[in-house]
Amino acid sequence: MTTASGITVNGQIIGMAHYATRAVAERLLTEGTTFHQSMALNATDDKGGTIGRDQLVARLTGAAKLAVPVAEQTLAELTSAGLLEERAADGPVLLTLTPAGRRLVRTHRAALAEVTAALYGDLPAADLEAAGRVLTEVTARADALLAAG
């Protein structure tokens, strides 16, 4: 779709912004951490440092559209690296950030905050709000299409 100002807005331009931003984010990753591992660590941190294994797999398969085996492999890599650990619980298996995992999340988030400020800091708030609403709706529609088969 082309806007009145002549800008074409479609999946390609949105994808280009995503991949450019992701490439910048991946440069910030340290200690051999992958983008998907970083997503898993951040999701765990967002839940206070502990999350159900099934919940984390669902987050990776839902948000990043990873296949379940890829999400499971990502979690295995993180536990093997000592960044997440499994905790015994009555019920679902829980994953918890280790101290090393917490330090890594803090390092990544601090670096990403600087990049985020550089990318978005001077854009008008109204534009960011509109973009957020539109992209959230496009994501919901795409998810619905995927769910419909």
Order of alpha helices (4+ residues) and beta strands (2+ residues): alpha-alpha-beta-alpha-alpha-beta-beta-alpha-alpha
